[in-house]
Amino acid sequence: MVARVGTVAFLGIEVADVDVQVQVTTGLPAFQIVGLADKAVGESRERVRSALGALGLSLPPKRITVNLAPADQIKEGSHFDLPIALGLLVAMGVVPAEEVAQYVALGELGLDGRVAGVAGALPAAVHALSRDKGLICPEPQGPEAAWAEGLEILAPNSLIALVNHFKGTQLLQAPRPQVADDAPAAPDLGDIKGQESVKRALEVAAAGAHNMCMTGPPGAGKSMLAARMPGLLPPLDPAEALEVSMIHSVAGTLTEGKLVRHRPYRDPHHSASLPALTGGGQKARPGEVSLAHLGVLFLDELPEFSRQALEALRQPLETGRVAIARANAHVAYPSRFQLIAAMNPCKCGYLDDPELACARAPRCASDYQAKISGPLIDRIDIHVDVPNVSAADLTLPPPREGTAEVAERVAAARRIQAERYAAEAGGNGDGAAERPRTNAEADGSVLERVAQPDEPGRQLLAEAVERLKLSARGYHRVLRVARTLADLEGSDAVGRVHVAEALSYRRVGVAKG
């Protein structure tokens, strides 16, 4: 007899079926796991043996073979412990095979029989629902799995509780879906004195989800301004919250299994490696670009990041997804993030300061800024200089407008975009998954329909393309920003003034001086 228990393997946020087959036969006592199991899965032998011992059960003195099918797919992670243990319990006649067959199981076992939390419960729950099965997962992951509406979930805290449930001596309560607490309040934009032009650029970037780069001397307030961005962004809608939570579930970063409802804000140090930024490693985990999906990725001291890591940002910035290719797997993660970058104008940071003049200008600036390639610069919609704040500005009273007022305008502009692109998708037969959410996601064909400027604006844009030698990408990014500027004003038409302001945010050439 072969006992069978369903479980899953993860390929990014995609889920594949795995059939755990357990056979107990006569022969020399042995416990073998086959089916391309990694070290964590191979070590489950001892965890399962001890967990069963905690129940007062011992493995039969026979040959035990566990096959993880399909055998040509690598199995990684400790979540195979629970399905292997359930397979053994079925083979030993402890729990009924018919009831176990109705579930997909995942969970790590402790030596005392406790079921420990694992990553990936939310995508596993969605997958189980699509297969018309229930889900057995650890108790900490029950709330996130419960977001798969209509799914039968068993979330035991120990193996004995699960066995008692199947025997009818204990009833496991169905977990209830939970959402994460509100994120800590972001610093208020009203705390920053001066920098009015930069605040305007920050508002435009937030309204259209545009990429932005701030350049200025040390202490000008670039990091402070970036820290205010989360407070300007609207919360995730339910579909976006589920999408973001799927990624964080696979990464194992969902706190107490609660669904994420605020937009991610990731700010890795400039020493971050290529796998840390884009994802990868032995198990191809999501990187910062995916953990920032539908949120903000802030890169401070942009030229200090490794050239290889920065160049790897080009694909996700353009396509909204990152593909991780390994010898044994090809994994893709969503990565539709908003890049906010900050940098000094040169190595010393004082290129334009007459009192602290850079001794190597302009060579210092050209060498420093050349660390960022032209194609990456071209993918940034808004470039803005951040000058030092004068003493006169510092003595002024706080600004009249703070985060709340700006966030209200940003939310109104985002609503206009959502309605526009929903109507566009409906008129062209596109599904919700394919339509843009914001102006920054609109491609050239959509922009031709929704962002064409009036005649004066068209003439200005045509002249700018010729004089500034804008690429086709640069042309479309100007249109996107101009469309956002019009949305902030509540204007249906894109005018010359919108095009002019959008052009002012383009950077021509990398170096200054």
PAKOL-34721 format. One line per field, with one value per residue (C-alpha): x, y, z; residue number from 0. Coordinates in pm, whole numbers, plus 50000, padded with zeros to 5 digits. Example, Ala and Ser with C-alpha at 12.3 -4.5 7.8 and 13.67 -1.06 7.14 Angstrom:
REM PAKOL-34721
u <- (51230 | 51367)
v <- (49550 | 49894)
w <- (50780 | 50714)
pos <- (0 | 1)
This chain:
REM PAKOL-34721
u <- (50000 | 50118 | 49986 | 49951 | 49937 | 49919 | 50154 | 50314 | 50645 | 50702 | 50836 | 50839 | 50479 | 50363 | 50267 | 50321 | 50156 | 50374 | 50249 | 50406 | 50401 | 50488 | 50547 | 50623 | 50759 | 50942 | 51319 | 51605 | 51487 | 51552 | 51395 | 51471 | 51343 | 51376 | 51260 | 51533 | 51498 | 51733 | 51916 | 51627 | 51389 | 51639 | 51677 | 51300 | 51361 | 51485 | 51223 | 50941 | 51085 | 51104 | 50761 | 50600 | 50788 | 50631 | 50291 | 50399 | 50447 | 50759 | 50837 | 50783 | 51105 | 51061 | 51184 | 51018 | 51042 | 50910 | 50886 | 50821 | 50664 | 50731 | 51080 | 51254 | 51153 | 51371 | 51196 | 51317 | 51215 | 51102 | 50729 | 50744 | 50773 | 50399 | 50288 | 50559 | 50445 | 50080 | 50178 | 50344 | 50040 | 49815 | 50049 | 50048 | 49667 | 49658 | 49454 | 49210 | 49349 | 49017 | 49006 | 49373 | 49335 | 49096 | 49370 | 49693 | 49935 | 50244 | 50426 | 50750 | 50764 | 50951 | 51108 | 50825 | 50556 | 50470 | 50385 | 50605 | 50530 | 50651 | 50652 | 50402 | 50072 | 49873 | 49967 | 49928 | 49577 | 49479 | 49620 | 49432 | 49109 | 49163 | 49202 | 48882 | 49079 | 49122 | 49448 | 49640 | 49889 | 50058 | 49850 | 50050 | 49972 | 49600 | 49491 | 49668 | 49536 | 49184 | 49188 | 49123 | 48747 | 48551 | 48856 | 48836 | 49142 | 49292 | 49555 | 49688 | 49960 | 50079 | 50069 | 49868 | 49596 | 49570 | 49553 | 49283 | 49085 | 49087 | 48990 | 48700 | 48820 | 48915 | 48775 | 49011 | 48855 | 48865 | 49108 | 48978 | 49141 | 49333 | 49497 | 49815 | 49797 | 49836 | 50193 | 50365 | 50274 | 50519 | 50694 | 50494 | 50585 | 50507 | 50818 | 51042 | 51111 | 51200 | 51251 | 50915 | 51015 | 51125 | 50799 | 50611 | 50815 | 50750 | 50375 | 50386 | 50588 | 50341 | 50038 | 50156 | 50390 | 50680 | 51044 | 51234 | 51597 | 51702 | 52049 | 52197 | 52474 | 52494 | 52245 | 52006 | 51721 | 51702 | 51653 | 51402 | 51197 | 51202 | 51088 | 50771 | 50670 | 50480 | 50248 | 50153 | 50052 | 49698 | 49650 | 49639 | 49301 | 49189 | 49321 | 49656 | 49680 | 49637 | 49897 | 50155 | 50081 | 50142 | 50500 | 50558 | 50406 | 50659 | 50936 | 50812 | 50772 | 50398 | 50368 | 50145 | 49987 | 49819 | 49748 | 49954 | 49739 | 49993 | 50225 | 50574 | 50866 | 51205 | 51535 | 51829 | 52181 | 52409 | 52619 | 52327 | 52429 | 52270 | 52069 | 51955 | 51814 | 51666 | 51619 | 51800 | 52020 | 51998 | 51617 | 51553 | 51381 | 51225 | 51457 | 51399 | 51249 | 50976 | 50924 | 50865 | 50599 | 50325 | 50526 | 50849 | 51211 | 51438 | 51803 | 52009 | 52359 | 52267 | 52617 | 52755 | 52555 | 52748 | 52722 | 52601 | 52318 | 52204 | 52204 | 51987 | 51715 | 51662 | 51443 | 51202 | 51176 | 51064 | 50850 | 50730 | 50869 | 51206 | 51316 | 51570 | 51736 | 51919 | 52061 | 51767 | 51484 | 51351 | 51153 | 50970 | 50840 | 50623 | 50825 | 50614 | 50784 | 50837 | 51206 | 51303 | 51677 | 51905 | 52262 | 52529 | 52633 | 52995 | 53213 | 53267 | 52911 | 52985 | 53002 | 52795 | 52882 | 53096 | 53230 | 53307 | 53396 | 53490 | 53862 | 53826 | 53519 | 53392 | 53589 | 53475 | 53110 | 53146 | 53336 | 53093 | 52770 | 52904 | 52865 | 52498 | 52441 | 52246 | 51978 | 51908 | 51894 | 51652 | 51412 | 51377 | 51086 | 51163 | 51505 | 51518 | 51801 | 51785 | 51975 | 52094 | 51831 | 51918 | 51929 | 51634 | 51422 | 51513 | 51379 | 51044 | 50729 | 50620 | 50458 | 50081 | 50053 | 50148 | 50124 | 49744 | 49672 | 49913 | 49796 | 49438 | 49539 | 49744 | 49449 | 49220 | 49468 | 49502 | 49123 | 49111 | 49376 | 49200 | 48871 | 49039 | 49230 | 48932 | 48730 | 49019 | 49044 | 48669 | 48665 | 48950 | 48845 | 49148 | 49125 | 49185 | 49520 | 49658 | 49537 | 49762 | 49699 | 49877 | 50018 | 50365 | 50243 | 50077 | 50252 | 50292 | 49970 | 49764 | 49942 | 49855 | 49490 | 49489 | 49788 | 49812 | 49871 | 49687 | 49845 | 50070 | 50180 | 50244 | 50462 | 50663 | 50713 | 50821 | 51073 | 51204 | 51249 | 51461 | 51670 | 51714 | 51761 | 51505 | 51477 | 51142 | 51135 | 51210 | 50931 | 50676 | 50795 | 50743 | 50389 | 50327 | 50441 | 50242 | 49932 | 49984 | 50024 | 49693 | 49530 | 49649 | 49468 | 49162 | 49208 | 49096 | 49335 | 49715 | 49824 | 50145 | 50202 | 50188 | 50435 | 50668 | 50677 | 50725 | 51018 | 51175 | 51206 | 51407 | 51783 | 51993 | 52338 | 52461 | 52732 | 52710 | 52961)
v <- (50000 | 50352 | 50641 | 50971 | 51326 | 51643 | 51936 | 52209 | 52345 | 52714 | 52864 | 53230 | 53306 | 53028 | 52699 | 52346 | 52027 | 51774 | 51424 | 51281 | 50902 | 50690 | 50317 | 50083 | 49744 | 49449 | 49460 | 49606 | 49901 | 50226 | 50567 | 50711 | 51026 | 51044 | 51293 | 51562 | 51669 | 51940 | 51924 | 52074 | 51811 | 51531 | 51636 | 51602 | 51231 | 51314 | 51581 | 51349 | 51059 | 51273 | 51433 | 51090 | 50984 | 51281 | 51127 | 50797 | 50636 | 50474 | 50403 | 50041 | 49837 | 49817 | 49985 | 50326 | 50505 | 50856 | 50972 | 51338 | 51341 | 51469 | 51336 | 51569 | 51889 | 52014 | 52020 | 52291 | 52397 | 52256 | 52268 | 51905 | 51782 | 51779 | 51602 | 51338 | 51281 | 51260 | 51007 | 50791 | 50819 | 50707 | 50418 | 50313 | 50330 | 50608 | 50854 | 50778 | 50808 | 50935 | 51241 | 51331 | 51309 | 51606 | 51846 | 52008 | 52012 | 52213 | 52284 | 52231 | 51997 | 52053 | 51766 | 51791 | 51757 | 52125 | 52260 | 52562 | 52840 | 52827 | 53066 | 53054 | 52971 | 53234 | 53120 | 52758 | 52839 | 52999 | 52695 | 52449 | 52638 | 52607 | 52230 | 52199 | 52088 | 52213 | 52331 | 52211 | 52476 | 52589 | 52791 | 53117 | 53107 | 53037 | 53403 | 53461 | 53137 | 53237 | 53511 | 53237 | 53271 | 52947 | 52733 | 52474 | 52528 | 52326 | 52524 | 52303 | 52411 | 52053 | 51718 | 51561 | 51826 | 51737 | 51363 | 51420 | 51627 | 51344 | 51097 | 51320 | 51378 | 51743 | 52010 | 52262 | 52604 | 52767 | 53063 | 53409 | 53643 | 53933 | 54246 | 54408 | 54706 | 55049 | 55135 | 55384 | 55736 | 55873 | 56203 | 56505 | 56703 | 57019 | 56962 | 57052 | 57421 | 57549 | 57305 | 57402 | 57292 | 56952 | 56910 | 56979 | 56714 | 56469 | 56531 | 56471 | 56152 | 56022 | 56108 | 55912 | 55656 | 55806 | 55723 | 56016 | 56111 | 56390 | 56540 | 56776 | 56839 | 56656 | 56779 | 56935 | 56707 | 56439 | 56149 | 56350 | 56421 | 56055 | 55947 | 56156 | 55964 | 55678 | 55930 | 56073 | 55740 | 55599 | 55264 | 54941 | 54836 | 54478 | 54326 | 54503 | 54399 | 54034 | 54070 | 54226 | 53979 | 53682 | 53802 | 53867 | 53527 | 53351 | 53562 | 53470 | 53833 | 53845 | 53936 | 53686 | 53590 | 53929 | 54069 | 54374 | 54682 | 54965 | 55025 | 54879 | 55116 | 54951 | 55135 | 54892 | 55009 | 55085 | 54780 | 54554 | 54280 | 54192 | 53896 | 54113 | 54374 | 54161 | 53829 | 53499 | 53296 | 52922 | 52926 | 53218 | 53427 | 53764 | 54063 | 54426 | 54511 | 54251 | 54327 | 54688 | 54580 | 54848 | 55058 | 55255 | 55144 | 55418 | 55400 | 55655 | 55739 | 55588 | 55590 | 55398 | 55087 | 54837 | 54892 | 54534 | 54577 | 54907 | 54768 | 54479 | 54734 | 54815 | 54513 | 54547 | 54924 | 54866 | 54552 | 54543 | 54192 | 54038 | 53700 | 53496 | 53230 | 52944 | 52622 | 52426 | 52680 | 52993 | 53207 | 53535 | 53778 | 54089 | 54408 | 54708 | 54947 | 55322 | 55410 | 55710 | 55775 | 56031 | 56122 | 56387 | 56582 | 56464 | 56257 | 56535 | 56661 | 57033 | 57079 | 57401 | 57548 | 57862 | 57848 | 57474 | 57452 | 57111 | 57116 | 56866 | 57010 | 56926 | 56600 | 56493 | 56524 | 56350 | 56056 | 56019 | 56046 | 55825 | 55534 | 55548 | 55439 | 55639 | 55370 | 55373 | 55754 | 55742 | 55526 | 55791 | 56025 | 56310 | 56457 | 56743 | 56938 | 56977 | 57293 | 57367 | 57529 | 57889 | 58033 | 58255 | 57949 | 57778 | 58073 | 58076 | 57936 | 57583 | 57555 | 57581 | 57255 | 56923 | 56558 | 56540 | 56817 | 56684 | 56323 | 56433 | 56573 | 56261 | 56035 | 56239 | 56209 | 55833 | 55794 | 55976 | 55739 | 55429 | 55532 | 55624 | 55299 | 55089 | 55253 | 55203 | 54834 | 54789 | 54961 | 54748 | 54411 | 54391 | 54222 | 54395 | 54220 | 54380 | 54736 | 55007 | 55122 | 55457 | 55682 | 55540 | 55198 | 55321 | 55206 | 55399 | 55280 | 55384 | 55720 | 55792 | 55779 | 55942 | 56178 | 56351 | 56723 | 57006 | 57171 | 57419 | 57137 | 56904 | 57166 | 57225 | 56852 | 56799 | 57081 | 56944 | 56595 | 56745 | 56979 | 56756 | 56440 | 56250 | 55879 | 55718 | 55608 | 55964 | 56096 | 55861 | 55938 | 56309 | 56230 | 56025 | 56305 | 56563 | 56343 | 56328 | 56706 | 56745 | 56493 | 56690 | 56992 | 56786 | 56867 | 56628 | 56784 | 56788 | 57145 | 57325 | 57418 | 57052 | 56954 | 57238 | 57132 | 56767 | 56862 | 57057 | 56729 | 56554 | 56536 | 56593 | 56444 | 56277 | 56511 | 56871 | 57149)
w <- (50000 | 49916 | 50129 | 49942 | 50077 | 49867 | 49920 | 49708 | 49584 | 49513 | 49190 | 49277 | 49372 | 49143 | 49309 | 49176 | 49301 | 49484 | 49564 | 49881 | 49844 | 50149 | 50127 | 50419 | 50307 | 50455 | 50449 | 50644 | 50857 | 50669 | 50615 | 50275 | 50100 | 49721 | 49458 | 49434 | 49797 | 49924 | 50257 | 50458 | 50321 | 50379 | 50743 | 50792 | 50864 | 51212 | 51278 | 51171 | 51375 | 51690 | 51633 | 51605 | 51918 | 52100 | 52012 | 52165 | 51824 | 51686 | 51325 | 51227 | 51192 | 50817 | 50503 | 50465 | 50131 | 50077 | 49716 | 49634 | 49288 | 49029 | 49089 | 48842 | 49027 | 49310 | 49648 | 49886 | 50234 | 50566 | 50483 | 50362 | 50725 | 50793 | 50472 | 50521 | 50879 | 50767 | 50499 | 50762 | 50990 | 50703 | 50619 | 50986 | 51001 | 51260 | 51050 | 50767 | 50415 | 50270 | 50494 | 50452 | 50072 | 50083 | 50193 | 50077 | 50370 | 50458 | 50783 | 50973 | 51269 | 51592 | 51784 | 52039 | 51771 | 51744 | 51397 | 51323 | 51075 | 50715 | 50421 | 50137 | 50309 | 50116 | 49763 | 49879 | 50001 | 49670 | 49490 | 49714 | 49651 | 49276 | 49323 | 49530 | 49835 | 50188 | 50345 | 50649 | 50761 | 51085 | 51329 | 51275 | 50901 | 50948 | 50927 | 50594 | 50444 | 50548 | 50283 | 50026 | 50066 | 50083 | 50167 | 50447 | 50667 | 50950 | 51140 | 51423 | 51661 | 51706 | 51533 | 51814 | 51771 | 51403 | 51475 | 51738 | 51487 | 51233 | 51508 | 51615 | 51972 | 51917 | 51686 | 51528 | 51497 | 51153 | 51150 | 51071 | 50818 | 50967 | 50831 | 50955 | 51186 | 51035 | 50944 | 51175 | 51071 | 50815 | 50898 | 50792 | 50483 | 50677 | 50889 | 50593 | 50540 | 50197 | 49905 | 49753 | 49402 | 49534 | 49727 | 49405 | 49224 | 49510 | 49477 | 49102 | 49152 | 49411 | 49197 | 48893 | 49059 | 48863 | 48927 | 49075 | 49141 | 49376 | 49338 | 49593 | 49845 | 50179 | 50436 | 50186 | 50296 | 50025 | 50266 | 50471 | 50161 | 50054 | 50400 | 50350 | 50036 | 50213 | 50375 | 50035 | 49879 | 49897 | 50076 | 49882 | 49750 | 49833 | 49508 | 49547 | 49913 | 49814 | 49536 | 49768 | 50048 | 49815 | 49764 | 50134 | 50218 | 49994 | 50150 | 50500 | 50608 | 50684 | 51052 | 51233 | 50902 | 50864 | 50519 | 50419 | 50362 | 50342 | 50049 | 50105 | 50158 | 50118 | 50168 | 50136 | 50218 | 49925 | 50012 | 49906 | 49664 | 49331 | 49476 | 49767 | 49528 | 49252 | 49429 | 49403 | 49629 | 49673 | 49695 | 49456 | 49721 | 49625 | 49650 | 49741 | 49401 | 49457 | 49827 | 49714 | 49461 | 49437 | 49681 | 49699 | 49664 | 49801 | 49702 | 49893 | 49762 | 49426 | 49268 | 49568 | 49474 | 49265 | 48890 | 48841 | 49092 | 48938 | 48585 | 48702 | 48786 | 48420 | 48342 | 48638 | 48589 | 48231 | 48258 | 48620 | 48674 | 48746 | 48614 | 48811 | 48600 | 48772 | 48638 | 48779 | 48778 | 48615 | 48860 | 48798 | 49060 | 49018 | 49076 | 48982 | 49224 | 49229 | 49239 | 49451 | 49437 | 49601 | 49519 | 49564 | 49254 | 49292 | 49524 | 49776 | 49732 | 49694 | 49319 | 49304 | 49643 | 49595 | 49951 | 49955 | 49589 | 49457 | 49376 | 49092 | 48918 | 48662 | 48638 | 48986 | 48885 | 48550 | 48701 | 48992 | 48797 | 48518 | 48761 | 48661 | 48302 | 48048 | 48004 | 48378 | 48386 | 48090 | 48293 | 48563 | 48490 | 48728 | 48801 | 49049 | 49211 | 49588 | 49691 | 50042 | 50262 | 50339 | 50688 | 50598 | 50512 | 50838 | 51041 | 50861 | 51031 | 50928 | 50582 | 50565 | 50369 | 50519 | 50419 | 50463 | 50211 | 49949 | 50001 | 49932 | 49590 | 49518 | 49601 | 49374 | 49085 | 49143 | 49134 | 48799 | 48661 | 48793 | 48632 | 48303 | 48263 | 48376 | 48098 | 47853 | 47938 | 47902 | 47564 | 47430 | 47576 | 47807 | 48144 | 48477 | 48515 | 48199 | 48244 | 48392 | 48745 | 48712 | 48442 | 48504 | 48384 | 48064 | 47747 | 47424 | 47262 | 47565 | 47592 | 47228 | 47328 | 47673 | 47690 | 47353 | 47422 | 47251 | 46948 | 47140 | 47367 | 47073 | 46903 | 47222 | 47270 | 46909 | 46939 | 47270 | 47125 | 46848 | 47063 | 47367 | 47157 | 47364 | 47305 | 47230 | 47595 | 47706 | 47484 | 47638 | 47990 | 47929 | 47814 | 48131 | 48360 | 48161 | 48195 | 48571 | 48592 | 48410 | 48645 | 48949 | 48804 | 48718 | 48351 | 48077 | 47823 | 47839 | 47767 | 47684 | 48049 | 48150 | 47878 | 47976 | 48341 | 48246 | 48023 | 48309 | 48500 | 48228 | 48271 | 47964 | 48010 | 48326 | 48446 | 48550 | 48547)
pos <- (0 | 1 | 2 | 3 | 4 | 5 | 6 | 7 | 8 | 9 | 10 | 11 | 12 | 13 | 14 | 15 | 16 | 17 | 18 | 19 | 20 | 21 | 22 | 23 | 24 | 25 | 26 | 27 | 28 | 29 | 30 | 31 | 32 | 33 | 34 | 35 | 36 | 37 | 38 | 39 | 40 | 41 | 42 | 43 | 44 | 45 | 46 | 47 | 48 | 49 | 50 | 51 | 52 | 53 | 54 | 55 | 56 | 57 | 58 | 59 | 60 | 61 | 62 | 63 | 64 | 65 | 66 | 67 | 68 | 69 | 70 | 71 | 72 | 73 | 74 | 75 | 76 | 77 | 78 | 79 | 80 | 81 | 82 | 83 | 84 | 85 | 86 | 87 | 88 | 89 | 90 | 91 | 92 | 93 | 94 | 95 | 96 | 97 | 98 | 99 | 100 | 101 | 102 | 103 | 104 | 105 | 106 | 107 | 108 | 109 | 110 | 111 | 112 | 113 | 114 | 115 | 116 | 117 | 118 | 119 | 120 | 121 | 122 | 123 | 124 | 125 | 126 | 127 | 128 | 129 | 130 | 131 | 132 | 133 | 134 | 135 | 136 | 137 | 138 | 139 | 140 | 141 | 142 | 143 | 144 | 145 | 146 | 147 | 148 | 149 | 150 | 151 | 152 | 153 | 154 | 155 | 156 | 157 | 158 | 159 | 160 | 161 | 162 | 163 | 164 | 165 | 166 | 167 | 168 | 169 | 170 | 171 | 172 | 173 | 174 | 175 | 176 | 177 | 178 | 179 | 180 | 181 | 182 | 183 | 184 | 185 | 186 | 187 | 188 | 189 | 190 | 191 | 192 | 193 | 194 | 195 | 196 | 197 | 198 | 199 | 200 | 201 | 202 | 203 | 204 | 205 | 206 | 207 | 208 | 209 | 210 | 211 | 212 | 213 | 214 | 215 | 216 | 217 | 218 | 219 | 220 | 221 | 222 | 223 | 224 | 225 | 226 | 227 | 228 | 229 | 230 | 231 | 232 | 233 | 234 | 235 | 236 | 237 | 238 | 239 | 240 | 241 | 242 | 243 | 244 | 245 | 246 | 247 | 248 | 249 | 250 | 251 | 252 | 253 | 254 | 255 | 256 | 257 | 258 | 259 | 260 | 261 | 262 | 263 | 264 | 265 | 266 | 267 | 268 | 269 | 270 | 271 | 272 | 273 | 274 | 275 | 276 | 277 | 278 | 279 | 280 | 281 | 282 | 283 | 284 | 285 | 286 | 287 | 288 | 289 | 290 | 291 | 292 | 293 | 294 | 295 | 296 | 297 | 298 | 299 | 300 | 301 | 302 | 303 | 304 | 305 | 306 | 307 | 308 | 309 | 310 | 311 | 312 | 313 | 314 | 315 | 316 | 317 | 318 | 319 | 320 | 321 | 322 | 323 | 324 | 325 | 326 | 327 | 328 | 329 | 330 | 331 | 332 | 333 | 334 | 335 | 336 | 337 | 338 | 339 | 340 | 341 | 342 | 343 | 344 | 345 | 346 | 347 | 348 | 349 | 350 | 351 | 352 | 353 | 354 | 355 | 356 | 357 | 358 | 359 | 360 | 361 | 362 | 363 | 364 | 365 | 366 | 367 | 368 | 369 | 370 | 371 | 372 | 373 | 374 | 375 | 376 | 377 | 378 | 379 | 380 | 381 | 382 | 383 | 384 | 385 | 386 | 387 | 388 | 389 | 390 | 391 | 392 | 393 | 394 | 395 | 396 | 397 | 398 | 399 | 400 | 401 | 402 | 403 | 404 | 405 | 406 | 407 | 408 | 409 | 410 | 411 | 412 | 413 | 414 | 415 | 416 | 417 | 418 | 419 | 420 | 421 | 422 | 423 | 424 | 425 | 426 | 427 | 428 | 429 | 430 | 431 | 432 | 433 | 434 | 435 | 436 | 437 | 438 | 439 | 440 | 441 | 442 | 443 | 444 | 445 | 446 | 447 | 448 | 449 | 450 | 451 | 452 | 453 | 454 | 455 | 456 | 457 | 458 | 459 | 460 | 461 | 462 | 463 | 464 | 465 | 466 | 467 | 468 | 469 | 470 | 471 | 472 | 473 | 474 | 475 | 476 | 477 | 478 | 479 | 480 | 481 | 482 | 483 | 484 | 485 | 486 | 487 | 488 | 489 | 490 | 491 | 492 | 493 | 494 | 495 | 496 | 497 | 498 | 499 | 500 | 501 | 502 | 503 | 504 | 505 | 506 | 507 | 508 | 509 | 510 | 511 | 512)
